[in-house]
Amino acid sequence: MLAYQIAMENPRMVLAEGIEAMEFDELSNHYMISGVPDTVINADAGRVVGAVPERQMLAELMRALE
């Protein structure tokens, strides 16, 4: 998963956690998980659904931090 790769390369700046959507219904419903992977950034300040190129993931991370 790309979020984990980015977190491993930048451990002081990025934390990635994986949640099994089928096991955590309440959390999945809260974030309205619609696909896998579904990357939620900073409590929904940003979001990426599906497998995307690294450039797109980094752009969404930067946008979420603004």
URUR-V668775 format. One record per pair of residues at least 12 apart in sequence whose ideal C-beta (glycine too) atoms are under 7 Angstrom apart, sorted by the first residue. I is the first residue (numbers start at 1). J is the second residue. Records with the same first field share a line. If there is no record, write none. Layout:
I = J + J
//
This chain:
1 = 18 + 37
2 = 54 + 57
3 = 16 + 39
4 = 16
6 = 57
21 = 33 + 36
31 = 44
34 = 49
35 = 49 + 50
37 = 50 + 51
41 = 60 + 61 + 64
42 = 64
45 = 64
46 = 60 + 61 + 63 + 64
48 = 60
//
